[in-house]
Amino acid sequence: MTATSAPTRDAQPVLARGRVTLRPLATAGLAAWKRIHAHFRDPEIAFLNGTPPSRMPMWLMRRVLRSDARRPDRRTYGVFDERDDYVGTVELYDLRGAEATLGIIIGERTHWGRGYGPEAIEALLEHAFGDLGLERVRLHTFADNPRAQAAFKKVGFVELRRVPARNDRIDVQMALERDAWAARHRLGGAP
Ligand SMILES: CC(C)(COP(=O)(O)OP(=O)(O)OC[C@H]1O[C@@H](n2cnc3c(N)ncnc32)[C@H](O)[C@@H]1OP(=O)(O)O)[C@@H](O)C(=O)NCCC(=O)NCCS
Protein backbone atom coordinates (compact mmCIF):
# COMPACT_ATOMS: atom_id res chain seq x y z
CA MET A 1 0.00 0.00 0.00
CA THR A 2 1.27 3.46 -0.79
CA ALA A 3 1.17 6.34 1.67
CA THR A 4 -1.72 7.88 -0.24
CA SER A 5 -3.89 4.75 -0.44
CA ALA A 6 -7.29 4.77 1.24
CA PRO A 7 -7.46 2.57 4.36
CA THR A 8 -8.43 -1.00 3.54
CA ARG A 9 -11.20 -2.81 5.35
CA ASP A 10 -8.58 -4.95 7.10
CA ALA A 11 -6.60 -2.03 8.50
CA GLN A 12 -6.93 -1.36 12.23
CA PRO A 13 -5.87 2.25 12.64
CA VAL A 14 -5.48 4.05 15.96
CA LEU A 15 -8.71 6.03 16.51
CA ALA A 16 -9.17 9.14 18.63
CA ARG A 17 -12.07 11.23 19.89
CA GLY A 18 -12.07 13.85 22.63
CA ARG A 19 -10.11 12.47 25.59
CA VAL A 20 -9.94 8.88 24.35
CA THR A 21 -7.64 6.97 22.05
CA LEU A 22 -8.55 3.52 20.76
CA ARG A 23 -5.67 1.18 20.02
CA PRO A 24 -6.00 -2.32 18.52
CA LEU A 25 -6.08 -4.86 21.36
CA ALA A 26 -3.13 -6.71 19.83
CA THR A 27 -0.88 -3.78 20.75
CA ALA A 28 -1.85 -3.65 24.46
CA GLY A 29 1.03 -3.86 26.96
CA LEU A 30 1.29 -5.58 30.36
CA ALA A 31 -0.32 -2.77 32.39
CA ALA A 32 -3.32 -2.85 30.06
CA TRP A 33 -3.62 -6.65 30.27
CA LYS A 34 -3.65 -6.49 34.07
CA ARG A 35 -6.64 -4.16 33.85
CA ILE A 36 -8.42 -6.22 31.18
CA HIS A 37 -7.99 -9.28 33.40
CA ALA A 38 -9.49 -7.41 36.37
CA HIS A 39 -12.40 -6.08 34.28
CA PHE A 40 -13.35 -9.52 32.94
CA ARG A 41 -13.20 -11.10 36.42
CA ASP A 42 -15.37 -8.38 38.01
CA PRO A 43 -18.80 -9.86 38.94
CA GLU A 44 -20.70 -6.57 38.52
CA ILE A 45 -19.23 -5.90 35.08
CA ALA A 46 -19.89 -9.51 34.08
CA PHE A 47 -23.54 -9.15 35.16
CA LEU A 48 -23.95 -5.91 33.19
CA ASN A 49 -22.41 -7.66 30.20
CA GLY A 50 -24.54 -10.82 30.56
CA THR A 51 -21.57 -13.17 30.89
CA PRO A 52 -20.18 -15.18 33.81
CA PRO A 53 -17.12 -13.60 35.49
CA SER A 54 -14.00 -15.02 33.88
CA ARG A 55 -11.87 -17.40 35.94
CA MET A 56 -9.03 -17.58 33.43
CA PRO A 57 -5.48 -16.74 34.53
CA MET A 58 -4.14 -13.65 32.80
CA TRP A 59 -1.83 -15.51 30.40
CA LEU A 60 -4.75 -17.61 29.10
CA MET A 61 -7.15 -14.67 28.87
CA ARG A 62 -4.55 -12.77 26.88
CA ARG A 63 -4.11 -15.69 24.51
CA VAL A 64 -7.87 -16.18 24.04
CA LEU A 65 -8.73 -12.49 23.57
CA ARG A 66 -5.80 -11.89 21.23
CA SER A 67 -6.90 -14.86 19.15
CA ASP A 68 -10.54 -13.62 19.12
CA ALA A 69 -9.35 -10.16 18.09
CA ARG A 70 -7.64 -11.65 15.02
CA ARG A 71 -10.94 -12.96 13.65
CA PRO A 72 -11.82 -11.30 10.35
CA ASP A 73 -15.30 -10.47 11.65
CA ARG A 74 -13.98 -8.47 14.66
CA ARG A 75 -12.37 -5.15 15.40
CA THR A 76 -11.37 -5.00 19.06
CA TYR A 77 -9.84 -1.89 20.60
CA GLY A 78 -8.44 -0.88 23.97
CA VAL A 79 -9.83 2.43 25.25
CA PHE A 80 -7.13 4.73 26.68
CA ASP A 81 -7.92 7.93 28.56
CA GLU A 82 -6.18 11.31 28.39
CA ARG A 83 -3.43 10.03 30.73
CA ASP A 84 -2.96 7.08 28.38
CA ASP A 85 -4.28 4.65 31.00
CA TYR A 86 -6.24 1.65 29.80
CA VAL A 87 -9.87 2.12 30.92
CA GLY A 88 -11.85 -0.37 28.83
CA THR A 89 -12.56 -2.29 25.69
CA VAL A 90 -14.80 -1.51 22.72
CA GLU A 91 -15.39 -3.67 19.70
CA LEU A 92 -17.34 -4.47 16.59
CA TYR A 93 -18.17 -8.16 16.22
CA ASP A 94 -20.28 -10.27 13.84
CA LEU A 95 -18.99 -7.97 11.11
CA ARG A 96 -20.80 -9.26 8.01
CA GLY A 97 -21.53 -7.34 4.84
CA ALA A 98 -22.55 -3.85 5.86
CA GLU A 99 -23.52 -4.62 9.46
CA ALA A 100 -21.80 -5.30 12.78
CA THR A 101 -22.62 -5.50 16.49
CA LEU A 102 -21.01 -3.14 18.99
CA GLY A 103 -19.92 -4.08 22.50
CA ILE A 104 -18.29 -1.91 25.15
CA ILE A 105 -16.93 -2.26 28.66
CA ILE A 106 -15.55 0.77 30.46
CA GLY A 107 -14.00 -1.33 33.20
CA GLU A 108 -12.68 1.42 35.48
CA ARG A 109 -15.48 2.53 37.83
CA THR A 110 -13.71 5.89 38.29
CA HIS A 111 -14.58 6.51 34.63
CA TRP A 112 -18.28 5.62 34.70
CA GLY A 113 -20.77 8.42 34.07
CA ARG A 114 -18.09 10.81 32.81
CA GLY A 115 -18.68 10.50 29.08
CA TYR A 116 -15.77 8.18 28.25
CA GLY A 117 -18.14 5.50 26.92
CA PRO A 118 -19.85 7.78 24.38
CA GLU A 119 -16.48 9.19 23.25
CA ALA A 120 -15.10 5.69 22.67
CA ILE A 121 -18.26 4.66 20.80
CA GLU A 122 -18.14 7.78 18.63
CA ALA A 123 -14.52 7.05 17.69
CA LEU A 124 -15.43 3.50 16.69
CA LEU A 125 -18.57 4.59 14.79
CA GLU A 126 -16.56 7.04 12.74
CA HIS A 127 -14.35 4.12 11.69
CA ALA A 128 -17.37 1.81 11.19
CA PHE A 129 -19.33 4.17 8.94
CA GLY A 130 -16.20 5.68 7.37
CA ASP A 131 -13.33 3.28 6.63
CA LEU A 132 -15.41 0.11 6.99
CA GLY A 133 -18.35 1.49 5.01
CA LEU A 134 -20.99 -0.08 7.26
CA GLU A 135 -24.67 0.79 6.82
CA ARG A 136 -25.87 -0.29 10.24
CA VAL A 137 -24.43 -0.96 13.71
CA ARG A 138 -26.57 -2.83 16.21
CA LEU A 139 -26.16 -3.77 19.85
CA HIS A 140 -27.80 -5.54 22.77
CA THR A 141 -28.02 -4.36 26.32
CA PHE A 142 -30.22 -5.16 29.30
CA ALA A 143 -33.25 -3.26 30.56
CA ASP A 144 -31.66 -3.23 34.04
CA ASN A 145 -28.67 -1.25 32.71
CA PRO A 146 -30.10 2.30 32.31
CA ARG A 147 -26.64 3.86 32.21
CA ALA A 148 -25.77 1.87 29.09
CA GLN A 149 -29.08 2.71 27.42
CA ALA A 150 -28.58 6.41 28.15
CA ALA A 151 -25.03 6.32 26.78
CA PHE A 152 -26.11 4.51 23.60
CA LYS A 153 -29.01 6.93 23.00
CA LYS A 154 -26.60 9.84 23.47
CA VAL A 155 -24.63 8.74 20.39
CA GLY A 156 -27.79 8.17 18.34
CA PHE A 157 -28.77 4.51 18.87
CA VAL A 158 -32.52 3.91 18.85
CA GLU A 159 -34.34 1.13 20.61
CA LEU A 160 -35.83 -1.46 18.25
CA ARG A 161 -37.39 -4.01 20.58
CA ARG A 162 -37.28 -5.66 23.99
CA VAL A 163 -37.25 -9.44 24.23
CA PRO A 164 -37.15 -11.79 27.22
CA ALA A 165 -33.66 -13.06 27.99
CA ARG A 166 -32.13 -15.61 30.38
CA ASN A 167 -32.37 -15.19 34.14
CA ASP A 168 -35.58 -13.14 33.97
CA ARG A 169 -33.80 -10.28 32.25
CA ILE A 170 -34.97 -8.22 29.29
CA ASP A 171 -32.75 -7.84 26.25
CA VAL A 172 -32.93 -4.34 24.74
CA GLN A 173 -31.98 -4.33 21.06
CA MET A 174 -30.78 -1.05 19.58
CA ALA A 175 -29.38 0.05 16.23
CA LEU A 176 -27.92 3.06 14.46
CA GLU A 177 -28.18 3.54 10.69
CA ARG A 178 -25.43 5.23 8.76
CA ASP A 179 -27.77 7.94 7.39
CA ALA A 180 -28.99 8.86 10.87
CA TRP A 181 -25.41 8.96 12.15
CA ALA A 182 -24.28 11.15 9.22
CA ALA A 183 -27.25 13.52 9.68
CA ARG A 184 -26.42 14.02 13.39
CA HIS A 185 -22.84 14.84 12.48
CA ARG A 186 -23.87 17.27 9.72
CA LEU A 187 -26.18 19.04 12.14
CA GLY A 188 -23.57 19.08 14.89
CA GLY A 189 -25.72 16.88 17.15
CA ALA A 190 -22.96 14.41 18.06
CA PRO A 191 -21.53 14.72 21.60
C1 LIG B 1 -22.29 1.56 29.83
C2 LIG B 1 -21.06 2.45 29.64
C3 LIG B 1 -20.36 2.10 28.34
C4 LIG B 1 -21.53 3.92 29.55
O1 LIG B 1 -20.41 4.75 29.43
P1 LIG B 1 -20.25 6.00 30.40
O2 LIG B 1 -19.03 6.73 30.01
O3 LIG B 1 -20.35 5.53 31.81
O4 LIG B 1 -21.56 6.81 29.99
P2 LIG B 1 -21.96 8.31 30.30
O5 LIG B 1 -20.89 9.06 30.99
O6 LIG B 1 -22.58 8.87 29.08
O7 LIG B 1 -23.11 8.15 31.39
C5 LIG B 1 -24.28 7.51 31.03
C6 LIG B 1 -25.53 8.34 31.24
O8 LIG B 1 -26.39 7.47 31.98
C7 LIG B 1 -27.01 8.21 32.95
N1 LIG B 1 -27.33 7.29 34.03
C8 LIG B 1 -26.51 6.71 34.91
N2 LIG B 1 -27.21 5.93 35.73
C9 LIG B 1 -28.50 6.03 35.33
C10 LIG B 1 -29.70 5.48 35.82
N3 LIG B 1 -29.71 4.65 36.86
N4 LIG B 1 -30.86 5.80 35.18
C11 LIG B 1 -30.86 6.63 34.12
N5 LIG B 1 -29.73 7.19 33.62
C12 LIG B 1 -28.58 6.89 34.24
C13 LIG B 1 -26.02 9.26 33.38
O9 LIG B 1 -26.68 10.33 34.02
C14 LIG B 1 -25.39 9.62 32.05
O10 LIG B 1 -26.15 10.59 31.36
P3 LIG B 1 -25.80 12.17 31.43
O11 LIG B 1 -24.38 12.32 30.99
O12 LIG B 1 -26.76 12.76 30.46
O13 LIG B 1 -26.02 12.58 32.84
C15 LIG B 1 -20.06 2.30 30.86
O14 LIG B 1 -20.65 2.86 32.02
C16 LIG B 1 -19.70 0.86 31.11
O15 LIG B 1 -18.98 0.26 30.33
N6 LIG B 1 -20.18 0.29 32.22
C17 LIG B 1 -19.83 -1.07 32.65
C18 LIG B 1 -20.13 -2.21 31.66
C19 LIG B 1 -21.41 -2.02 30.88
O16 LIG B 1 -22.47 -1.72 31.41
N7 LIG B 1 -21.29 -2.21 29.56
C20 LIG B 1 -22.40 -2.15 28.64
C21 LIG B 1 -22.93 -3.49 28.44
S1 LIG B 1 -24.15 -3.49 27.15
PDBQT file of the ligand as one rigid body, heavy atoms in Angstrom, charges set to zero:
ROOT
HETATM    1  C1  LIG A 201     -22.285   1.563  29.829  1.00  0.00    +0.000 C 
HETATM    2  C2  LIG A 201     -21.056   2.449  29.645  1.00  0.00    +0.000 C 
HETATM    3  C3  LIG A 201     -20.360   2.102  28.342  1.00  0.00    +0.000 C 
HETATM    4  C4  LIG A 201     -21.528   3.919  29.545  1.00  0.00    +0.000 C 
HETATM    5  O1  LIG A 201     -20.412   4.748  29.433  1.00  0.00    +0.000 OA
HETATM    6  P1  LIG A 201     -20.249   6.002  30.400  1.00  0.00    +0.000 P 
HETATM    7  O2  LIG A 201     -19.031   6.730  30.015  1.00  0.00    +0.000 OA
HETATM    8  O3  LIG A 201     -20.345   5.528  31.814  1.00  0.00    +0.000 OA
HETATM    9  O4  LIG A 201     -21.562   6.810  29.986  1.00  0.00    +0.000 OA
HETATM   10  P2  LIG A 201     -21.960   8.313  30.303  1.00  0.00    +0.000 P 
HETATM   11  O5  LIG A 201     -20.886   9.055  30.986  1.00  0.00    +0.000 OA
HETATM   12  O6  LIG A 201     -22.575   8.871  29.082  1.00  0.00    +0.000 OA
HETATM   13  O7  LIG A 201     -23.110   8.151  31.385  1.00  0.00    +0.000 OA
HETATM   14  C5  LIG A 201     -24.283   7.507  31.025  1.00  0.00    +0.000 C 
HETATM   15  C6  LIG A 201     -25.532   8.340  31.243  1.00  0.00    +0.000 C 
HETATM   16  O8  LIG A 201     -26.386   7.470  31.985  1.00  0.00    +0.000 OA
HETATM   17  C7  LIG A 201     -27.014   8.206  32.950  1.00  0.00    +0.000 C 
HETATM   18  N1  LIG A 201     -27.334   7.289  34.025  1.00  0.00    +0.000 N 
HETATM   19  C8  LIG A 201     -26.508   6.709  34.909  1.00  0.00    +0.000 A 
HETATM   20  N2  LIG A 201     -27.210   5.927  35.726  1.00  0.00    +0.000 NA
HETATM   21  C9  LIG A 201     -28.501   6.030  35.332  1.00  0.00    +0.000 A 
HETATM   22  C10 LIG A 201     -29.701   5.478  35.819  1.00  0.00    +0.000 A 
HETATM   23  N3  LIG A 201     -29.711   4.649  36.859  1.00  0.00    +0.000 N 
HETATM   24  N4  LIG A 201     -30.862   5.799  35.184  1.00  0.00    +0.000 NA
HETATM   25  C11 LIG A 201     -30.861   6.628  34.122  1.00  0.00    +0.000 A 
HETATM   26  N5  LIG A 201     -29.733   7.189  33.623  1.00  0.00    +0.000 NA
HETATM   27  C12 LIG A 201     -28.581   6.888  34.239  1.00  0.00    +0.000 A 
HETATM   28  C13 LIG A 201     -26.021   9.257  33.377  1.00  0.00    +0.000 C 
HETATM   29  O9  LIG A 201     -26.684  10.326  34.018  1.00  0.00    +0.000 OA
HETATM   30  C14 LIG A 201     -25.389   9.623  32.052  1.00  0.00    +0.000 C 
HETATM   31  O10 LIG A 201     -26.154  10.585  31.358  1.00  0.00    +0.000 OA
HETATM   32  P3  LIG A 201     -25.796  12.175  31.426  1.00  0.00    +0.000 P 
HETATM   33  O11 LIG A 201     -24.377  12.323  30.993  1.00  0.00    +0.000 OA
HETATM   34  O12 LIG A 201     -26.764  12.763  30.458  1.00  0.00    +0.000 OA
HETATM   35  O13 LIG A 201     -26.023  12.576  32.845  1.00  0.00    +0.000 OA
HETATM   36  C15 LIG A 201     -20.063   2.304  30.855  1.00  0.00    +0.000 C 
HETATM   37  O14 LIG A 201     -20.652   2.863  32.025  1.00  0.00    +0.000 OA
HETATM   38  C16 LIG A 201     -19.699   0.857  31.109  1.00  0.00    +0.000 C 
HETATM   39  O15 LIG A 201     -18.983   0.257  30.333  1.00  0.00    +0.000 OA
HETATM   40  N6  LIG A 201     -20.182   0.293  32.218  1.00  0.00    +0.000 N 
HETATM   41  C17 LIG A 201     -19.827  -1.068  32.654  1.00  0.00    +0.000 C 
HETATM   42  C18 LIG A 201     -20.127  -2.208  31.657  1.00  0.00    +0.000 C 
HETATM   43  C19 LIG A 201     -21.408  -2.015  30.879  1.00  0.00    +0.000 C 
HETATM   44  O16 LIG A 201     -22.472  -1.719  31.413  1.00  0.00    +0.000 OA
HETATM   45  N7  LIG A 201     -21.285  -2.215  29.563  1.00  0.00    +0.000 N 
HETATM   46  C20 LIG A 201     -22.396  -2.149  28.644  1.00  0.00    +0.000 C 
HETATM   47  C21 LIG A 201     -22.932  -3.493  28.441  1.00  0.00    +0.000 C 
HETATM   48  S1  LIG A 201     -24.152  -3.487  27.146  1.00  0.00    +0.000 SA
ENDROOT
TORSDOF 0
